[in-house]
């Protein structure tokens, strides 16, 4: 009886530990959940939840937006962009969603921008290139669809496209592949009357064409100095869109 009575207690203790690990109260939650739900599936679910949360924020943001807003659209480089700090007094809307592909942006574009836009800044193609392994011409074609949707609303809408950023410690072949993507995006901008803001240059890049650690927050993302430089390039090289962002 004594041994038998201990079995349920031990089972309950094990179950409690499992619950705490699962919810990251104790270490090992990621591994445990990975045994039950594959990590790729978990990442997909987490991305969907994050996108849904951001879209809910966009509804409020766009509903209360003042006329003549500037939409910043794209993946994590946009979501992390400190717009209020770098473009003080400008009517900028951060409509970025981290890890968002270009096709995902296309599917939600009409639902996440206000009616009256003064212009748009895009950072797209990074997820397609790095994780979906799309060819440069395929990425450019998708970005062209975004141009078409925005220009259908306003044919003369100023658009600026930020070149896909490098990452740290890229080898020569990776740098060459990224350059091909950015060349295709630059050609698209020339064809569609959009400004292309190149990021494949110092000080954001180092001598080898990789992301300069002094400009970075991590392997893939810009830090404060990197964003300061990118904001400067947007105002200098962003054409009509850049003029809207210039401060007096």
C-alpha positions in Angstrom: 0.0 0.0 0.0 2.8 2.3 0.9 4.7 1.8 -2.4 1.4 1.9 -4.4 0.5 5.2 -2.8 3.8 6.8 -3.9 3.2 6.0 -7.6 0.5 8.6 -8.2 2.5 11.2 -6.3 5.6 10.5 -8.4 3.4 10.7 -11.5 1.9 14.0 -10.4 5.4 15.4 -9.7 6.6 14.3 -13.1 3.6 15.9 -14.8 4.1 19.1 -12.9 7.8 19.3 -14.0 6.7 18.6 -17.6 4.2 21.5 -17.5 6.8 23.8 -16.0 9.3 22.9 -18.7 6.7 23.2 -21.5 5.9 26.7 -20.4 9.6 27.7 -20.1 9.4 28.1 -16.3 12.1 25.4 -16.2 14.7 25.1 -18.9 14.2 22.7 -21.8 10.8 23.9 -23.1 12.0 24.4 -26.7 13.4 20.9 -26.8 10.4 19.3 -25.2 8.0 21.0 -27.5 10.2 20.1 -30.4 9.7 16.4 -29.7 5.9 16.8 -29.9 5.6 19.7 -32.4 8.4 19.9 -35.0 10.4 23.2 -34.6 9.5 24.2 -38.2 5.8 23.9 -37.4 6.2 25.8 -34.2 8.0 28.6 -36.0 5.2 28.7 -38.5 2.6 28.9 -35.8 4.5 31.6 -33.9 4.9 33.6 -37.1 1.2 33.4 -37.8 0.5 34.6 -34.2 2.9 37.5 -34.5 1.5 38.5 -37.9 -2.0 38.4 -36.6 -1.0 40.6 -33.6 0.7 43.1 -35.9 -2.3 43.2 -38.2 -4.5 44.1 -35.2 -2.2 46.9 -34.4 -2.3 48.1 -38.0 -6.0 48.3 -37.9 -5.9 50.8 -35.0 -2.9 52.6 -36.5 -4.5 53.1 -39.9 -7.9 54.0 -38.5 -6.4 56.9 -36.6 -3.8 57.9 -39.2 -3.6 61.5 -40.3 -3.9 62.1 -44.1 -0.7 62.0 -46.0 1.0 59.2 -44.1 4.2 57.5 -45.2 3.9 53.7 -45.0 7.0 51.7 -44.1 6.4 48.1 -45.3 8.5 45.0 -45.0 10.0 42.4 -42.7 12.0 42.8 -39.5 14.2 45.6 -40.7 11.1 47.7 -41.0 9.5 46.5 -37.8 12.6 47.4 -35.9 13.0 50.8 -37.6 12.9 53.6 -35.0 11.0 55.9 -37.3 9.9 58.5 -34.7 13.4 59.0 -33.6 15.0 59.2 -37.0 12.2 61.1 -38.9 10.9 63.4 -36.1 7.7 65.2 -36.9 7.1 63.0 -40.0 3.8 61.1 -40.4 5.4 57.7 -40.7 3.5 54.4 -40.1 5.5 51.3 -39.2 3.7 48.5 -40.9 6.4 45.9 -40.8 6.1 42.3 -39.8 9.2 40.4 -38.9 10.0 37.3 -41.1 7.3 38.2 -43.6 7.9 37.1 -47.1 7.0 39.3 -50.1 4.1 37.1 -51.1 2.7 37.4 -47.5 3.0 41.1 -47.7 1.1 41.1 -51.1 -1.7 39.1 -49.6 -2.3 41.6 -46.7 -1.3 44.8 -48.3 -4.8 46.3 -49.0 -5.9 45.5 -45.4 -2.9 47.2 -43.7 -2.5 50.6 -45.3 -4.6 53.7 -45.0 -6.5 55.2 -47.9 -4.6 58.5 -48.1 -0.9 57.8 -48.5 1.8 60.4 -49.3 4.4 57.7 -50.1 5.8 54.3 -49.2 9.1 52.8 -48.2 9.6 49.1 -48.9 12.1 46.5 -47.5 11.2 43.2 -49.2 13.0 40.2 -50.7 15.2 39.3 -47.8 13.1 36.4 -46.5 12.5 35.2 -50.1 16.3 35.2 -50.8 17.6 33.8 -47.5 15.0 31.3 -46.6 12.8 30.6 -49.6 15.7 30.6 -52.0 13.9 32.4 -54.8 15.7 33.5 -57.9 16.4 37.2 -58.3 13.9 37.5 -61.2 11.2 35.8 -59.1 11.8 38.2 -56.2 11.7 41.2 -58.5 8.4 40.0 -60.0 6.8 39.8 -56.6 8.1 43.3 -55.7 6.6 44.5 -58.9 3.2 43.3 -57.8 3.5 45.5 -54.7 4.4 48.5 -56.9 1.4 47.7 -59.0 -1.0 47.5 -56.0 0.3 50.7 -54.5 0.2 52.6 -57.8 -3.3 51.4 -58.5 -4.3 53.5 -55.6 -2.2 56.5 -56.7 -0.4 56.4 -60.0 2.1 59.0 -58.9 2.8 57.7 -55.4 6.4 58.1 -54.4 8.1 54.8 -53.7 11.5 53.9 -52.3 12.8 50.4 -52.2 15.6 49.6 -49.8 18.2 47.0 -51.1 18.4 43.7 -49.3 20.9 44.0 -46.5 23.9 41.8 -46.2 24.6 39.7 -43.1 27.8 39.3 -41.2 30.6 37.0 -42.3 29.3 36.3 -45.8 31.6 34.4 -48.2 32.3 35.7 -51.7 29.7 33.5 -53.4 27.0 34.6 -51.0 27.9 38.3 -51.6 27.7 37.7 -55.4 24.2 36.1 -55.0 23.0 39.0 -52.9 24.3 41.4 -55.5 22.3 39.6 -58.2 19.1 40.1 -56.2 19.8 43.7 -55.6 20.6 44.3 -59.3 17.3 42.8 -60.2 15.5 45.1 -57.7 17.4 48.1 -58.9 16.4 47.3 -62.5 12.7 47.1 -61.4 12.9 50.5 -59.7 14.3 52.0 -62.9 11.5 50.4 -64.9 8.7 51.4 -62.5 9.9 54.9 -61.5 10.8 54.0 -57.9 13.9 55.0 -56.0 16.4 52.3 -55.1 18.4 52.8 -52.0 21.4 50.6 -52.1 22.7 49.1 -48.8 25.7 47.2 -50.4 28.2 49.9 -49.6 30.2 51.2 -46.7 29.7 52.0 -43.8 26.9 49.4 -43.7 29.2 46.9 -45.4 32.7 46.0 -44.6 35.5 45.6 -47.1 34.3 42.1 -48.0 30.7 43.1 -48.6 29.4 41.7 -45.4 27.4 43.5 -42.8 29.7 45.7 -40.8 29.6 44.6 -37.1 29.8 48.3 -36.0 26.5 48.9 -37.8 24.8 45.7 -36.6 22.7 44.6 -33.7 23.2 40.9 -34.6 24.2 38.7 -37.6 21.2 39.9 -39.7 19.9 43.2 -38.3 21.0 46.8 -38.1 21.9 48.4 -34.8 21.4 52.1 -33.9 24.3 53.3 -36.1 23.1 51.2 -39.0 19.6 52.7 -38.9 21.1 56.2 -38.6 23.0 55.6 -41.8 20.0 54.0 -43.6 17.8 56.9 -42.7 20.4 59.3 -44.1 20.5 57.3 -47.3 16.7 57.3 -47.6 16.6 61.0 -47.5 19.6 61.4 -49.9 18.8 58.7 -52.4 15.1 58.1 -52.0 14.0 60.5 -54.7 10.6 62.1 -54.2 10.0 59.7 -51.3 13.3 60.9 -49.7 12.3 64.5 -50.0 9.2 63.8 -48.0 11.4 62.4 -45.2 13.8 65.3 -45.1 13.7 67.5 -42.0 14.1 71.2 -42.2 
